[in-house]
């Protein structure tokens, strides 16, 4: 709660402060420290809600769907007695996403730790999604590399995933399947990352929506002396 109040003060009290004075203040150790605390809070909350059992599978908002090609074939697969294989793949995809996101926290916190004074100024003076975009810009590549092996280990054990990858790769050659959807593991990794950044965005919106809670000891020290 303390970190949340700090970020709220930094993000929402800007109109009350001269712009130049504010940008000077962000170089203050306390000010940047308060912002980092708040970013850590948001990142940790996002991982805590997704990187657990049923963080994806049990949440309709973030549950990863089957790739379109498999979804369209599902009725036929069930008629052929392969419904269990479809369900197993769908569950494995979401469990893989949960396992991958659980490993995201160190990289997100490292991005906060390495935040420069200029980064902090960009976040404060940026748009309503400046926190989310900061995380995406600083961590997307590293998290993709982190997630992909985790997802691959989970999905490669299933025969239906192997069959999909083979058929979809051929379909991609002829433009029938998007390149980014040609492998189950790429499909899941992309959806897992999008969900993670969306959860961070949810946290950011919640912080911005409650200016009444932007009063805290650190905030008062920065803005009111």
Secondary structure, 3 states (H helix, E strand, C coil): CHHHHHHHHHHHCHHHCCHHHHHHHCCCHHHHHHHHHHHHHHHHHHHHHHCCCCCCCCCCCCCCCCCHHHHHHHHHHHHCCCHHHHHHHHHHHHHHHHHHHCCCHHHHHHHHHCCCHHHHHHHHHCCCCHHHHHHHHHHHHHHHHHHHHHHHHHHCCCHHHHHHHHHHHHHHHCCCCCHHHCCHHHHHHHHHHHHHHHHHHHHHHHHHCCHHHCCCHHHHHHHCC
